[in-house]
Amino acid sequence: MLIIKSIAFLLIVNSFYLPQNALSFPETAQLSTTGSDISSTPIEFNKKVFSWTDRVYIKIVAPDFNSDPNVVDVIGLTSDDKVTVSTTGHSIPYKLAETGVNTGIFTGYVTLTGDPAQKGSVGVDGEGTNPSGVESSCNPICGPTDGFLPSTGNDGITVSFEYSRDRTLTGSAFIRWSQGDIKWLQSNYPTNGNGIVQISDQDMNLNPKAIDKFETNVWSDSDSGGIKLTMTETGESSGVFQGTVYFATNFQSSGNRLHVSNDDTVRAEYIDRTLPYPHSPSDQLRILTTTTAGSSLPPLEKAPASNLRILDSNGNVLDKVLVNQQVQLASDIANKQNIDQPFAYLVQIQDNNGITLSLSWITGTLSANQNLSLSESWMPKTSGAYTAQIFVWQSIVNPGALSPPLVLQIPVT
């Protein structure tokens, strides 16, 4: 005589946990039922969308299969409680274990292993690295934590629970590639400091039980060849990778050390080879990010000049000058940076027709955060209205301004 049990499923919204491995279910994946009028959703996943090498946690709420309130029950062992986990073209029978005695909640997880054929010999990193694509050989049933299923970057995972001969409940979730991202953790770094590059891409988490690594390119204005930087995953299945670059002004690039000069733009790139639909598996996208090495100040604020004044031979400030009087044109400059700054200090005198009568300069190097007063002498030969201009440049041959120019009108009698 065939006896068919009447099954009542309940949706329980407390946190889903495996024995000794707790985690929560913030969202419920897409679900469907076959041959049943059940209105609840007793099959849940820990995500709505998975990457192709994710770990998929499964929960089935089935109080009527809590056969013995004193032991941890298991479902999936017989034809009356059959569980199957599938991706496109792959399927394994599975068992799930009760989360504790008398809970009626059954859990387990399956590990997606990707499909190495999608990227072929080029690999996901352009160097031949690929996911394993392993599928479990169940004898006769896998689970609750040892299942492996291949998957593509545009796939789905389905769990079916046949809880009687004509009743089946199914739950489904998407498997999708995603577009990665790359960034420096700061917009500016000292020229002899360290910089951190971060790449986020769940598709590169090829083994959720291990720390994954790959290389990316980093270069500077001073070294266009740059270095290969090793990116290391921050956790076993985080999908977030970081690499540290050591900037150096006095050494050549080597390993993860990059040669830079002050004010260099430093670039890092990520070539994403696992792009979401409508991209094809052969497509790739080059993503760049930049930072600067050295001062983060705007150019005209690096060594500003101020307080332009006329001094006599005793250092007194004058408001007018006599013909043939020796005077000093003085001003103050200040290095606003935490690094040394080479400079050229130029003094230009023009008459009232804009003709340059005198041009002189001083060159040197300002130490980090140094303040300095500079002056150049001048003696007018005739009376009239003159204009003094002060310029602070990086050097005579490199007229990159470090300060706005200063202007002073000089009456000579």
Residue pairs with C-beta under 8 A, 6 or more apart in sequence:
2 165
4 164
4 165
4 166
5 64
5 80
5 164
6 64
7 62
7 64
7 163
7 164
7 167
8 63
8 64
9 38
9 40
9 42
9 61
9 62
9 63
9 64
9 169
10 40
10 42
10 61
10 63
10 104
11 40
11 41
11 42
11 61
12 61
12 105
15 22
15 23
15 24
15 25
16 23
16 24
16 25
16 44
16 46
16 57
16 59
16 99
16 105
16 107
17 23
17 99
17 107
18 57
18 97
18 99
18 107
18 108
18 109
18 144
18 145
19 72
19 97
19 99
19 100
23 46
23 57
24 46
25 44
25 45
25 46
25 57
25 59
26 46
27 47
27 48
28 41
28 44
28 45
28 48
29 44
29 45
29 47
29 48
29 171
29 172
29 173
30 48
30 171
30 172
30 173
30 174
31 41
31 43
31 170
31 171
31 172
32 170
32 171
32 172
33 168
33 169
33 170
34 160
34 168
34 169
34 170
35 166
35 167
35 168
36 167
36 168
36 169
38 169
40 61
41 171
42 60
42 61
42 62
42 169
43 58
43 59
43 60
43 61
43 159
43 161
43 169
43 170
43 171
44 58
44 59
44 60
44 61
44 171
45 56
45 57
45 58
45 59
45 157
45 159
45 171
45 173
46 56
46 57
47 54
47 56
47 173
48 173
48 174
49 173
49 174
49 175
49 176
50 56
50 112
50 157
50 173
50 174
50 175
50 176
51 112
51 175
51 176
51 177
51 178
51 202
51 203
51 205
51 239
52 112
52 114
52 115
52 131
52 151
52 152
52 153
52 155
52 175
52 177
52 203
52 274
53 111
53 112
53 113
53 114
53 131
53 151
53 203
53 205
53 206
53 207
53 208
54 111
54 112
54 175
54 202
54 205
54 208
54 237
55 109
55 110
55 111
55 112
55 208
55 237
56 109
56 110
56 111
56 112
56 157
56 173
57 107
57 108
57 109
58 85
58 96
58 107
58 108
58 109
58 110
58 159
58 171
59 105
59 106
59 107
60 75
60 83
60 96
60 105
60 106
60 107
60 159
60 161
60 169
61 104
61 105
61 106
62 75
62 81
62 104
62 105
62 106
62 161
62 163
63 104
64 104
65 73
65 75
65 81
65 104
65 106
65 163
66 73
66 98
66 102
66 103
66 104
67 73
69 101
69 102
70 101
70 102
71 101
72 97
72 98
72 100
72 101
73 97
73 98
73 106
74 95
74 96
74 97
74 98
74 106
74 144
75 81
75 83
75 95
75 96
75 106
75 161
76 82
76 83
76 93
76 94
76 95
76 96
76 141
76 143
77 95
77 141
79 162
79 165
80 163
80 164
80 165
81 161
81 162
81 163
82 93
82 160
82 161
82 162
83 93
83 94
83 95
83 96
83 143
83 159
83 160
83 161
83 162
84 91
84 92
84 93
84 94
84 159
84 160
84 162
85 91
85 92
85 94
85 110
85 147
85 149
85 157
85 158
85 159
86 92
86 149
86 157
86 158
86 159
86 160
87 112
87 149
87 150
87 151
87 152
87 155
87 156
87 157
87 158
87 175
88 151
88 152
88 155
88 156
89 150
90 135
90 149
90 150
90 151
92 110
92 135
92 136
92 138
92 142
92 147
92 149
93 138
93 140
93 141
93 142
94 108
94 110
94 138
94 141
94 142
94 143
94 144
94 147
94 159
95 108
95 141
95 142
95 143
95 144
96 106
96 107
96 108
96 143
96 144
97 106
97 107
97 108
97 143
97 144
98 104
98 105
98 106
99 105
99 106
99 107
107 144
108 143
108 144
108 145
108 147
109 144
109 145
109 147
110 147
110 148
110 149
110 157
111 147
111 148
111 149
111 208
111 209
112 148
112 149
112 150
112 151
112 157
112 175
113 131
113 132
113 133
113 134
113 135
113 148
113 149
113 150
113 151
114 130
114 131
114 132
114 133
114 150
114 151
114 152
114 206
115 131
115 133
115 150
115 151
115 152
115 153
116 130
116 131
116 132
116 133
117 133
118 152
118 153
118 281
119 130
119 273
119 274
119 281
121 128
122 128
122 273
123 129
123 130
123 273
124 130
124 131
124 203
124 204
124 206
124 214
124 273
124 274
125 204
125 214
125 215
125 273
126 271
126 273
127 214
127 215
129 206
129 214
130 206
131 206
131 207
132 206
132 207
133 150
134 148
134 150
135 148
135 149
135 150
136 142
136 146
136 147
136 148
136 149
138 147
149 157
151 157
151 175
152 175
153 175
153 176
153 177
153 203
153 274
153 276
153 281
154 175
154 176
154 177
154 276
154 277
155 174
155 175
155 176
156 172
156 173
156 174
156 175
157 172
157 173
157 175
158 170
158 171
158 172
159 170
159 171
159 172
160 168
160 169
160 170
161 168
161 169
161 170
162 168
163 169
176 276
176 277
177 203
177 274
177 275
177 276
177 277
178 201
178 202
178 203
178 274
178 276
179 201
179 272
179 275
179 276
179 285
180 199
180 200
180 201
180 203
180 204
180 270
180 272
180 274
180 287
181 199
181 200
181 201
181 270
181 287
182 197
182 198
182 199
182 200
182 216
182 268
182 269
182 270
182 287
182 288
182 289
183 197
183 198
183 289
184 195
184 196
184 197
184 198
184 266
184 268
184 289
184 290
184 291
185 195
185 196
185 197
185 198
186 195
186 196
186 291
187 291
187 292
187 296
188 291
188 292
188 293
188 294
188 295
188 296
189 195
189 247
189 266
189 291
189 292
189 293
190 247
190 293
190 294
190 338
190 339
191 247
191 249
191 260
191 261
191 262
191 264
191 293
191 294
191 339
192 247
192 248
192 249
193 247
194 244
194 245
194 246
194 247
195 244
195 245
195 247
195 266
195 291
195 293
196 242
196 243
196 244
196 245
197 216
197 218
197 229
197 231
197 242
197 243
197 244
197 245
197 268
197 289
198 240
198 241
198 242
199 216
199 231
199 240
199 241
199 242
199 270
200 239
200 240
200 241
201 239
201 241
201 270
201 272
201 274
202 239
203 239
203 272
203 274
204 212
204 214
204 233
204 239
204 241
204 274
205 212
205 233
205 237
205 238
205 239
206 212
208 236
208 237
209 236
209 237
210 236
211 232
211 233
211 235
211 236
212 233
212 241
213 230
213 231
213 232
213 233
213 241
214 230
214 231
214 241
215 228
215 229
215 230
215 231
216 228
216 229
216 231
216 243
216 268
216 269
216 270
216 271
217 226
217 227
217 228
217 229
217 268
217 269
218 226
218 227
218 229
218 243
218 245
218 258
218 266
218 267
218 268
218 269
219 225
219 226
219 227
219 258
219 266
219 267
220 226
220 258
220 259
220 260
220 261
220 264
220 265
220 266
220 267
220 293
221 260
221 261
221 264
221 265
221 266
222 259
222 260
222 261
222 264
223 252
223 253
223 258
223 259
223 260
225 253
226 253
226 258
226 267
227 245
227 253
227 254
227 255
227 256
227 257
227 258
229 243
229 245
229 256
229 268
230 243
230 256
231 241
231 242
231 243
232 241
232 242
232 243
233 239
233 240
233 241
234 240
234 241
234 242
243 256
244 256
245 256
245 257
245 258
245 266
245 268
246 256
246 257
246 258
247 257
247 258
247 260
247 266
247 293
248 257
248 258
248 259
248 260
249 259
249 260
249 261
249 262
251 257
251 259
252 259
253 259
258 266
260 266
260 293
260 294
261 293
261 294
262 293
262 294
262 295
262 339
263 292
263 293
263 294
263 295
264 292
264 293
264 294
265 290
265 291
265 292
266 290
266 291
266 292
266 293
267 288
267 289
267 290
268 288
268 289
268 290
269 286
269 287
269 288
269 289
270 286
270 287
271 284
271 285
271 286
271 287
272 284
272 285
272 287
273 283
273 284
275 283
275 284
275 285
279 285
294 337
294 339
295 302
295 336
295 337
295 338
295 339
297 336
297 337
299 400
299 401
299 402
300 401
300 402
300 403
300 404
301 336
302 335
302 336
302 337
302 341
302 402
302 403
303 333
303 334
303 335
303 336
303 337
303 341
303 343
303 366
303 392
303 402
303 403
304 333
304 334
304 336
304 392
304 402
304 403
304 404
305 331
305 332
305 333
305 345
305 390
305 392
305 403
305 404
305 406
306 331
306 332
306 333
306 334
306 406
307 331
307 332
308 329
308 330
308 331
308 388
308 390
308 406
308 407
308 408
309 317
309 329
309 330
309 331
309 408
310 317
310 318
310 319
310 321
310 327
310 328
310 329
310 330
310 388
310 408
310 410
311 317
311 318
311 327
311 328
311 330
311 375
312 318
312 325
312 327
312 328
313 326
318 327
320 410
320 411
320 412
320 413
321 327
321 380
321 410
321 411
321 412
321 413
322 412
322 413
323 380
323 381
323 382
323 383
323 412
323 413
324 379
324 380
324 381
325 379
325 380
326 377
326 378
326 379
327 377
327 378
327 379
328 375
328 376
328 377
328 378
329 347
329 349
329 375
329 376
329 377
329 378
329 388
329 390
329 408
330 373
330 374
330 375
331 373
331 374
331 375
331 390
331 406
332 371
332 372
332 373
332 374
333 343
333 345
333 366
333 371
333 372
333 374
333 392
333 403
334 370
334 371
334 372
335 341
335 366
335 367
335 368
335 369
335 370
335 371
336 369
337 368
337 369
338 368
338 369
339 368
340 365
340 366
340 367
340 368
341 365
341 366
341 402
342 363
342 364
342 365
342 366
342 394
342 395
343 363
343 364
343 365
343 366
343 392
343 393
343 394
343 395
343 402
344 361
344 362
344 363
344 391
344 392
344 393
344 394
344 395
344 396
345 361
345 362
345 363
345 364
345 374
345 390
345 391
345 392
346 359
346 360
346 361
346 390
346 391
346 392
346 393
347 358
347 359
347 360
347 361
347 376
347 378
347 388
347 389
347 390
348 356
348 358
348 359
348 388
348 389
348 390
348 391
349 356
349 357
349 358
349 359
349 378
349 386
349 387
349 388
349 389
349 410
350 356
350 357
350 386
350 387
350 389
351 357
351 384
351 385
351 386
351 387
352 384
352 385
352 386
352 387
357 386
358 378
360 376
361 396
362 374
362 376
363 395
363 396
366 372
378 388
380 386
380 410
380 412
382 412
383 412
383 413
384 412
385 409
385 410
385 411
385 412
386 409
386 410
386 411
386 412
387 407
387 408
387 409
387 410
388 407
388 408
388 410
389 405
389 406
389 407
390 405
390 406
390 407
391 401
391 403
391 405
392 401
392 402
392 403
393 399
393 400
393 401
393 402
394 400
394 402
